[in-house]
Structure formats: C-alpha cells, structure tokens
C-alpha cells in the first residue's frame, strides 16, 4: 500500500509539473518569422550575373598541388568585377590567399569580412553543369554558388558601392579570402599571421557558418538568421589492424578487416559519448520557442522539465540535431588488401571526429583509444583541434550583428547556433574575441542539400539583402 501511495504521489507531482509547463507555454505569445526576400529582378539580376561569373571560375582546391594559375584567374575576375576595390584598397596576396585593407577614420575597432574562394569537387550528374554559372528558375547554379562565393561577391559589391559614393568607413575594414578552406589548409592562418605582424587585432570578424535558414528545426517554420558563435573541435583519426596475412582460401579468425568491422559496428550502434545540451544550444531552443508549433514550444520553453527527453530524441530527429549535443564519429575511408584473394597484413579505417565542448579533444580521443584497443587496433590522430571559444551573447560586437540583422531583414528573428562543421573562422579566434559565423543569404532545403552535394544553387533574390547587410554592418561600426 505504501508503494501505491508513493506512486500516486509521484504521478501527482509529475502532473503538476506538466500543468505548470503547459501554463508557462500558454502565457508566452506565439510569434511568426515574416521575412521573405522581396528584391526585384532589376535589383537582383546584376548581382546574379557577377556571382555566375565567379562560379564559372573553377576553384576546386586539392592539397599538395600547384593551383596558383586557377586562383590567379579567379583574382583577375574579381578585379574585373570590382575595379574600385582593387584600385583604392591595399591588396595583399599570400600564396593565393587575399587580404584587402580599407582604411577608415579610425583603426581602434577593425572589422574583418571573410569568405573562402575555393570549392569542393563536383561529382555526379548535375541538372546544370557544375561550373556553368547558369541562371535559371530564379537561381544561380553551380559549385560555390552557396558555399560561399555568394557572400564573397556580396561584401566585395558592398565595398564597391560604398567606394563609388566616396564613402570612408568609420573603422578599418579588411576583406579576407583564403583558397584552402575546404581541406582545412593553412591559407587563412597565413592571413591571420600577416595581420598579427601588422599589429591588427580585429574587433569583429564575420565569416560563413550560419545564414538565413529556412525552418532551422522541424516544426519551426519561416526564415531565421542563425548566428554561429562557436565551432566543435575536429580530428582525422585512423584505426589500423594488423596480422600475418595469408591466402584467402584459408582465413583464420579475427582477421584485420573483421576486427575493424566489429569496431565500426559497435561505434555505430552504441552511444559512447555523453549527451548534454550546451548552453549555446539551450539559448537557441529558448529563443526559437515562441515561433514553434505548440508541442515544440512546450518542450523548448520548458527545458527544466523536458531536457532528459530531448537528449534522447534529438539524435532521432536528425543527424544535425544529434551532432549539437555530443561528440560524433563518422567513418569515411577504408583500406585493405590490394588483391581479392589475399588477406591483408594491415587494414585500416579512417574517421572524422567532431568534439563537443563538454567532452573535448583529449577526453574524446582517450575514449576512442580505449574502445579501439579492445579490438586490437592501433589509433593515430592527425589535424586535431579542440572546440573554439564561444562568443558571449552579451558581447557588444555580437549584439551589433544582431542589430544589423534586425535593420536589414525586418521580421527575421536571429538566434545563436553551435557550428557542427569547421570554417576558416577558427584561425581568427587567435586574434579576435568576437568571431561570428553568418552568411547573409537564404539557405532553404535545396541549398542545404546542394552544398558539397549535387545541384548546388542559391536563389538570386536574396543577394541584394546580402549586399545591404554588409553595407549596414560597415556603417554601424561608427
């Protein structure tokens, strides 16, 4: 009987807590994101043509190869499209990486606008050839159209427009563009070192990473300015299994490939890393809550009650959602014997690992080393970097970006975001405390799937808004 009373009491407490959560949710006014790009073709098509010209310059970057000529061609195209920028700004080129300095009335709080020149390879059969730069169906088509020659074009155009008016910015402005971002190369670090050599410490850096995302979470309709305030860490890890090899006609047990397969299967089917909602993700959910459907509004607005449930269901909702609460491991490459009838003496699989702040580089790698050791595997690590320092939501520079979003994109809410990918922005964290990842263009479902995939596009009616954003940001630095 005592157990029954306890159960009834617990049920009563649970129902009371749920009632409180429902009342809290009902008291929060529902809101809607109302921003939709409304630029005319007259405004947008000239910008679309410029972006198309940049897309037609194939700038696939490959490690350890001489690619100077292709990037010089791209630089010549930039000079043709934006002559005032090239005549009036101080240009520095370091191994294909570009840095332009636009002197302002003050050098106290420099602004860096950045976006990379290089793109990933374009494989598969495309609706429009990947380097055609076709303009059709209201879009610019081609590799780099959304990642991220669109923002590169936009801030060059913003500077070009302001220069044509004789404008002098209130603070020094730097335009930064590397040619090695897509393979995490050293290009951007060379530009950062150049600024360090000059004694320049930017007050604000704005790079890609976030954007104006259509329905950033299922059940939250509309366009939202998603501002990346930190990045997960990353590493490339190789797991190797060894044996004496032999002929495939008489295989033994626990061959290298079998041990690797067991390890990969275990990692894919067990949640080995701790799940936790980082404070930045917590803030994103809370700020999205008023715009969500009632069930999500109930959950996002009452994380004090639903946090344990959310930790379990987020990975089931989407891979992107799951990546925001834990370290992830993605197996990407495998190597075995060179012949089908030979057991390998050595086989390996490689994985890309992304570290969450609450279980960073050292702890995550140590856990992987212990688990892989149980399968008799050796583990080697390359290119390991921990998560970046987050930007405070109360930071003056971050609030300036939010204010600029409000001014240029009325009706478009802005929310903080934890970046699960990696960008060149992390290099600037060495010399700047306020590095915000935001490309001011609209990324709908097709744009999100096309980046690094087939049929990459950008809707050209969002381009005038991107140019306007960079202009207003430069002006707001005063």
C-alpha positions as CSV (number, residue, x, y, z in Angstrom):
1,X,0.0,0.0,0.0
2,X,2.9,2.3,0.8
3,X,4.3,1.8,-2.6
4,X,1.0,2.6,-4.2
5,X,0.8,5.9,-2.2
6,X,4.3,6.8,-3.3
7,X,3.5,6.0,-6.9
8,X,0.3,8.1,-6.7
9,X,2.3,11.0,-5.1
10,X,5.0,10.9,-7.8
11,X,2.3,10.8,-10.5
12,X,0.6,13.8,-8.9
13,X,3.9,15.7,-8.8
14,X,4.6,14.8,-12.4
15,X,1.1,16.0,-13.5
16,X,1.6,19.2,-11.5
17,X,4.9,19.9,-13.2
18,X,3.4,19.2,-16.6
19,X,0.5,21.6,-15.8
20,X,3.0,24.3,-14.8
21,X,4.8,23.7,-18.1
22,X,1.6,24.0,-20.1
23,X,0.6,27.2,-18.3
24,X,4.0,28.7,-18.9
25,X,3.8,27.8,-22.6
26,X,0.3,29.3,-23.0
27,X,1.5,32.5,-21.3
28,X,4.2,33.0,-24.0
29,X,2.8,34.8,-27.0
30,X,3.2,32.9,-30.3
31,X,5.2,34.7,-32.9
32,X,6.0,34.2,-36.6
33,X,9.0,34.8,-38.7
34,X,7.8,37.0,-41.5
35,X,11.0,37.7,-43.6
36,X,10.9,36.7,-47.2
37,X,13.4,38.2,-49.8
38,X,11.4,40.6,-52.0
39,X,14.1,42.0,-54.3
40,X,13.1,42.6,-57.9
41,X,14.8,41.1,-60.8
42,X,16.1,44.6,-61.7
43,X,18.0,44.7,-58.4
44,X,19.0,41.0,-58.2
45,X,20.0,40.0,-61.7
46,X,23.1,42.2,-62.0
47,X,24.4,40.6,-58.7
48,X,23.4,37.1,-60.0
49,X,25.5,37.8,-63.2
50,X,28.5,38.7,-61.1
51,X,28.1,35.6,-58.9
52,X,27.7,33.5,-62.0
53,X,31.0,34.8,-63.4
54,X,32.7,33.8,-60.2
55,X,31.2,30.3,-60.3
56,X,32.5,29.8,-63.8
57,X,36.0,30.2,-62.4
58,X,36.6,26.6,-61.3
59,X,38.4,26.8,-58.0
60,X,38.5,23.3,-56.6
61,X,41.3,23.1,-54.1
62,X,43.4,20.0,-53.7
63,X,46.1,19.6,-51.1
64,X,49.8,19.4,-52.1
65,X,49.2,20.6,-55.7
66,X,50.2,23.7,-57.5
67,X,47.0,25.5,-58.2
68,X,48.3,29.1,-58.5
69,X,47.1,29.6,-62.1
70,X,43.4,28.8,-61.4
71,X,43.3,31.1,-58.4
72,X,45.1,33.9,-60.3
73,X,42.4,33.6,-62.9
74,X,39.8,34.0,-60.1
75,X,41.6,37.0,-58.8
76,X,41.6,38.6,-62.3
77,X,37.9,38.0,-62.4
78,X,37.4,39.7,-59.0
79,X,39.5,42.7,-60.3
80,X,37.3,42.9,-63.5
81,X,34.1,42.8,-61.5
82,X,35.2,45.1,-58.6
83,X,37.6,47.6,-60.0
84,X,37.3,50.3,-57.3
85,X,38.1,47.8,-54.6
86,X,41.3,46.9,-56.4
87,X,42.3,50.5,-57.1
88,X,41.6,52.0,-53.7
89,X,42.2,49.3,-51.2
90,X,45.6,47.9,-50.2
91,X,45.8,44.4,-51.6
92,X,48.0,41.6,-50.2
93,X,48.2,38.2,-51.8
94,X,49.9,35.3,-50.0
95,X,50.1,32.0,-51.8
96,X,46.7,32.7,-53.5
97,X,45.1,33.9,-50.3
98,X,43.7,37.5,-50.4
99,X,43.6,40.3,-47.9
100,X,42.3,43.8,-48.7
101,X,42.7,46.7,-46.3
102,X,40.2,49.6,-46.5
103,X,41.5,52.4,-44.2
104,X,38.8,54.0,-42.1
105,X,38.6,57.1,-40.0
106,X,39.8,55.0,-37.0
107,X,41.8,51.9,-36.5
108,X,40.6,51.2,-33.0
109,X,38.0,48.5,-33.9
110,X,38.8,46.8,-37.2
111,X,36.2,44.8,-39.0
112,X,37.0,41.6,-41.0
113,X,34.6,40.3,-43.6
114,X,35.7,36.9,-44.8
115,X,34.6,34.1,-47.2
116,X,36.7,31.5,-49.0
117,X,37.5,31.3,-52.7
118,X,37.9,27.5,-53.0
119,X,35.2,24.9,-53.6
120,X,34.9,21.1,-53.2
121,X,34.9,18.8,-56.2
122,X,31.7,18.4,-58.2
123,X,30.8,14.8,-58.9
124,X,27.8,13.1,-60.3
125,X,25.3,14.2,-62.9
126,X,24.0,17.7,-62.3
127,X,20.8,19.4,-63.6
128,X,23.1,22.2,-64.8
129,X,26.9,21.7,-65.3
130,X,28.6,22.5,-62.0
131,X,30.8,25.3,-63.4
132,X,28.3,26.7,-65.9
133,X,27.1,29.5,-63.7
134,X,23.7,29.1,-65.3
135,X,20.9,31.5,-64.2
136,X,17.6,29.7,-64.3
137,X,14.4,29.2,-62.3
138,X,15.3,32.2,-60.1
139,X,18.7,30.8,-59.1
140,X,22.4,30.8,-59.8
141,X,23.5,27.2,-60.4
142,X,27.0,25.8,-59.8
143,X,29.6,24.8,-57.4
144,X,30.4,27.6,-55.0
145,X,27.1,29.5,-55.6
146,X,26.0,28.9,-52.0
147,X,29.3,27.8,-50.4
148,X,30.4,30.6,-50.4
149,X,31.1,32.7,-53.4
150,X,27.7,34.3,-52.8
151,X,28.9,36.1,-49.6
152,X,32.3,36.8,-51.1
153,X,30.6,38.6,-54.0
154,X,28.2,40.4,-51.6
155,X,30.9,42.0,-49.5
156,X,33.0,42.9,-52.5
157,X,29.9,44.5,-54.0
158,X,29.1,46.3,-50.7
159,X,32.6,47.9,-50.7
160,X,32.4,48.7,-54.4
161,X,29.1,50.5,-53.9
162,X,30.3,52.5,-50.9
163,X,33.6,53.4,-52.7
164,X,31.6,54.7,-55.7
165,X,29.9,57.2,-53.3
166,X,33.2,58.4,-51.9
167,X,32.4,56.7,-48.6
168,X,35.1,56.4,-45.8
169,X,34.2,53.7,-43.2
170,X,34.3,54.7,-39.5
171,X,36.7,51.8,-38.8
172,X,39.3,50.0,-40.8
173,X,37.7,47.2,-42.9
174,X,39.5,44.0,-44.1
175,X,38.3,41.7,-46.8
176,X,39.8,38.3,-46.2
177,X,39.6,35.2,-48.5
178,X,41.6,32.0,-48.3
179,X,41.9,29.4,-51.0
180,X,42.4,26.3,-48.8
181,X,39.3,26.3,-46.5
182,X,37.6,23.2,-48.0
183,X,40.5,20.9,-46.9
184,X,41.3,22.8,-43.7
185,X,44.5,24.1,-45.2
186,X,46.8,26.8,-43.9
187,X,45.7,29.7,-46.2
188,X,43.7,31.6,-43.6
189,X,46.3,31.2,-41.0
190,X,48.8,33.0,-43.3
191,X,46.4,36.0,-43.5
192,X,46.0,36.0,-39.7
193,X,49.8,35.9,-39.3
194,X,50.0,38.9,-41.6
195,X,47.5,40.8,-39.5
196,X,49.4,39.9,-36.4
197,X,52.6,41.1,-38.0
198,X,50.9,44.5,-38.6
199,X,49.6,44.6,-35.0
200,X,46.0,44.4,-36.1
201,X,43.5,42.8,-33.6
202,X,40.0,42.8,-35.2
203,X,37.1,43.9,-33.0
204,X,34.7,41.8,-35.1
205,X,35.1,39.0,-37.7
206,X,32.1,37.8,-39.8
207,X,32.5,34.6,-41.7
208,X,30.3,31.8,-43.2
209,X,28.8,29.1,-41.0
210,X,25.4,30.4,-40.2
211,X,22.9,32.0,-42.5
212,X,19.3,32.8,-43.0
213,X,18.0,29.3,-42.6
214,X,14.5,28.2,-43.6
215,X,12.9,26.1,-40.8
216,X,16.2,25.6,-38.8
217,X,14.3,22.9,-36.7
218,X,11.4,20.9,-38.0
219,X,8.2,22.5,-36.6
220,X,9.7,26.0,-36.5
221,X,8.6,27.5,-39.9
222,X,10.0,30.5,-41.6
223,X,13.4,32.1,-42.1
224,X,15.7,32.7,-39.2
225,X,19.1,34.4,-39.0
226,X,21.2,31.7,-37.4
227,X,24.4,33.1,-36.0
228,X,27.3,30.7,-35.3
229,X,29.0,31.6,-32.0
230,X,31.4,28.6,-31.7
231,X,32.6,25.5,-33.6
232,X,33.0,22.0,-32.4
233,X,36.6,20.6,-32.5
234,X,37.8,18.1,-35.1
235,X,40.3,15.5,-35.9
236,X,41.1,12.9,-38.5
237,X,41.6,9.5,-36.8
238,X,42.9,6.3,-38.4
239,X,42.4,2.9,-36.8
240,X,44.7,0.1,-38.0
241,X,44.5,-3.7,-37.6
242,X,47.5,-5.9,-38.3
243,X,48.1,-9.7,-38.8
244,X,50.4,-12.1,-40.6
245,X,48.2,-12.0,-43.7
246,X,47.8,-15.2,-45.8
247,X,45.8,-16.7,-48.6
248,X,42.1,-16.0,-48.7
249,X,41.4,-19.7,-49.2
250,X,42.2,-20.5,-45.6
251,X,41.2,-17.5,-43.5
252,X,41.7,-17.5,-39.8
253,X,39.6,-15.8,-37.2
254,X,39.7,-12.2,-36.2
255,X,41.3,-11.0,-39.4
256,X,42.1,-7.3,-39.7
257,X,39.0,-6.4,-41.6
258,X,36.8,-8.5,-39.3
259,X,38.1,-6.7,-36.2
260,X,37.7,-3.3,-37.9
261,X,34.1,-4.2,-38.9
262,X,33.3,-5.2,-35.4
263,X,34.7,-1.9,-34.1
264,X,32.8,0.1,-36.6
265,X,29.6,-1.8,-35.9
266,X,30.0,-1.2,-32.2
267,X,30.6,2.6,-32.7
268,X,27.6,2.9,-35.0
269,X,25.2,1.1,-32.6
270,X,26.3,2.4,-29.2
271,X,26.1,5.9,-27.8
272,X,29.6,6.1,-26.3
273,X,29.8,9.9,-25.9
274,X,28.0,11.9,-23.2
275,X,24.9,13.8,-24.3
276,X,24.4,17.3,-22.9
277,X,22.6,20.4,-24.3
278,X,25.4,23.1,-24.4
279,X,24.4,26.5,-23.1
280,X,24.5,27.9,-26.7
281,X,22.1,25.2,-27.9
282,X,19.9,25.8,-24.9
283,X,19.8,29.5,-25.8
284,X,18.9,28.7,-29.4
285,X,16.0,26.5,-28.3
286,X,14.7,29.1,-25.9
287,X,14.8,31.8,-28.5
288,X,13.1,29.6,-31.1
289,X,10.3,28.6,-28.7
290,X,7.8,31.4,-29.4
291,X,8.0,30.6,-33.1
292,X,7.5,26.9,-32.8
293,X,4.4,24.7,-33.1
294,X,2.8,24.1,-29.7
295,X,4.4,20.7,-28.9
296,X,7.9,22.1,-29.6
297,X,7.1,25.4,-27.9
298,X,6.1,23.3,-24.8
299,X,9.5,21.4,-24.9
300,X,11.8,24.3,-25.9
301,X,10.2,26.7,-23.4
302,X,10.5,24.2,-20.5
303,X,13.9,22.6,-20.8
304,X,13.9,22.3,-17.0
305,X,11.4,19.6,-17.4
306,X,11.9,18.1,-20.8
307,X,15.8,18.1,-21.1
308,X,16.2,14.3,-20.4
309,X,13.6,13.5,-23.1
310,X,15.1,15.9,-25.5
311,X,18.6,14.4,-25.0
312,X,17.2,11.0,-26.1
313,X,15.1,12.1,-29.0
314,X,17.3,14.8,-30.7
315,X,19.5,12.2,-32.4
316,X,16.4,10.5,-33.7
317,X,15.0,13.8,-35.1
318,X,18.0,14.4,-37.4
319,X,21.8,13.8,-37.6
320,X,22.3,17.6,-37.4
321,X,20.3,17.8,-34.1
322,X,22.2,14.9,-32.6
323,X,25.5,16.5,-33.5
324,X,24.7,19.5,-31.4
325,X,24.7,17.5,-28.1
326,X,27.6,15.1,-28.4
327,X,30.9,14.2,-29.9
328,X,30.4,12.5,-33.3
329,X,32.5,9.9,-35.2
330,X,31.9,9.5,-39.0
331,X,33.8,6.7,-40.7
332,X,34.8,8.0,-44.1
333,X,37.6,5.8,-45.6
334,X,38.7,2.2,-45.6
335,X,41.8,0.3,-46.9
336,X,42.6,-3.4,-47.1
337,X,44.4,-5.8,-49.3
338,X,45.4,-4.9,-52.9
339,X,44.1,-8.3,-54.1
340,X,40.8,-10.0,-53.6
341,X,42.4,-13.4,-52.7
342,X,44.9,-12.0,-50.2
343,X,44.3,-11.5,-46.5
344,X,45.8,-8.1,-45.6
345,X,48.7,-7.9,-43.2
346,X,47.4,-4.4,-42.5
347,X,43.9,-2.8,-42.9
348,X,42.6,0.5,-41.7
349,X,39.5,2.7,-41.5
350,X,39.6,6.5,-41.1
351,X,37.1,8.6,-39.3
352,X,36.3,12.3,-38.9
353,X,35.7,13.2,-35.3
354,X,33.9,16.3,-34.0
355,X,34.4,17.2,-30.4
356,X,31.6,18.7,-28.3
357,X,32.7,21.3,-25.6
358,X,31.6,19.2,-22.6
359,X,33.7,16.3,-23.9
360,X,36.6,17.9,-25.7
361,X,39.6,16.7,-27.7
362,X,41.6,14.9,-25.0
363,X,38.7,13.1,-23.3
364,X,37.0,12.1,-26.6
365,X,40.3,10.8,-28.1
366,X,41.1,8.9,-24.9
367,X,37.8,7.2,-25.0
368,X,38.2,6.2,-28.7
369,X,41.7,4.9,-27.9
370,X,40.4,2.7,-25.1
371,X,37.5,1.3,-27.1
372,X,39.5,0.6,-30.2
373,X,42.2,-1.1,-28.1
374,X,39.6,-3.7,-27.1
375,X,39.5,-4.8,-30.7
376,X,43.3,-4.9,-31.0
377,X,43.5,-1.7,-33.1
378,X,46.2,0.9,-33.3
379,X,45.0,4.5,-33.4
380,X,46.7,7.5,-34.9
381,X,45.5,11.1,-34.9
382,X,46.0,13.9,-37.4
383,X,44.9,17.5,-37.6
384,X,43.4,17.5,-34.1
385,X,41.9,20.9,-32.9
386,X,39.7,21.5,-29.9
387,X,36.4,23.4,-30.0
388,X,36.6,27.2,-30.3
389,X,36.0,29.8,-27.6
390,X,32.3,30.8,-27.7
391,X,31.2,34.4,-28.3
392,X,29.1,35.8,-25.4
393,X,25.5,36.6,-26.3
394,X,26.1,39.9,-24.3
395,X,29.2,40.7,-26.3
396,X,28.9,44.2,-27.9
397,X,30.1,43.0,-31.3
398,X,27.7,40.1,-31.3
399,X,24.8,42.5,-30.4
400,X,25.9,44.7,-33.3
401,X,25.5,41.9,-35.7
402,X,22.0,41.1,-34.3
403,X,21.0,44.8,-34.6
404,X,22.2,44.8,-38.2
405,X,20.1,41.7,-39.0
406,X,17.1,43.5,-37.5
407,X,17.7,46.6,-39.6
408,X,18.3,44.8,-42.9
409,X,16.0,41.8,-42.6
410,X,12.9,43.1,-40.8
411,X,10.7,40.3,-39.4
412,X,13.7,37.8,-39.4
413,X,14.5,36.6,-35.9
414,X,18.1,36.0,-35.1
415,X,19.2,33.1,-32.9
416,X,22.6,31.7,-31.6
417,X,23.9,28.5,-33.1
418,X,26.6,25.9,-32.3
419,X,28.5,25.1,-35.5
420,X,29.0,21.4,-36.1
421,X,31.2,22.0,-39.1
422,X,34.5,23.7,-39.4
423,X,35.4,27.0,-41.1
424,X,38.4,29.3,-41.5
425,X,36.9,31.5,-38.8
426,X,38.7,29.4,-36.1
427,X,42.0,30.9,-37.2
428,X,40.8,34.4,-36.4
429,X,40.0,33.3,-32.8
430,X,43.7,33.7,-32.2
431,X,43.5,37.5,-32.6
432,X,39.8,38.3,-32.1
433,X,37.3,37.6,-29.3
434,X,34.2,38.2,-31.4
435,X,34.1,35.8,-34.4
436,X,30.5,35.4,-35.7
437,X,29.7,32.8,-38.4
438,X,26.9,34.3,-40.6
439,X,26.5,34.5,-44.3
440,X,23.5,36.8,-45.0
441,X,21.9,34.7,-47.7
442,X,18.8,32.4,-47.6
443,X,19.5,28.7,-47.3
444,X,16.4,26.6,-47.9
445,X,16.3,22.8,-48.0
446,X,17.7,22.7,-51.6
447,X,20.6,24.9,-50.7
448,X,21.5,22.9,-47.6
449,X,21.4,19.6,-49.6
450,X,23.4,21.1,-52.5
451,X,26.4,22.3,-50.5
452,X,29.1,19.6,-51.0
453,X,26.4,17.7,-53.0
454,X,24.9,17.9,-56.5
455,X,23.0,20.8,-57.9
456,X,24.3,23.5,-55.7
457,X,22.3,26.7,-56.1
458,X,21.4,30.0,-54.5
459,X,18.1,31.9,-55.1
460,X,19.3,35.2,-56.6
461,X,16.6,37.4,-55.0
462,X,18.4,37.1,-51.6
463,X,21.6,38.6,-53.0
464,X,20.6,42.3,-52.7
465,X,19.8,41.7,-49.0
466,X,23.3,40.2,-48.5
467,X,25.0,43.3,-50.1
468,X,22.8,45.6,-47.9
469,X,23.7,43.7,-44.8
470,X,27.5,44.2,-45.3
471,X,26.9,47.9,-46.1
472,X,24.9,48.4,-43.0
473,X,27.4,46.5,-40.8
474,X,30.3,48.7,-42.1
475,X,28.2,51.8,-41.4
476,X,27.2,50.5,-37.9
477,X,30.8,50.3,-36.9
478,X,30.7,54.1,-36.3
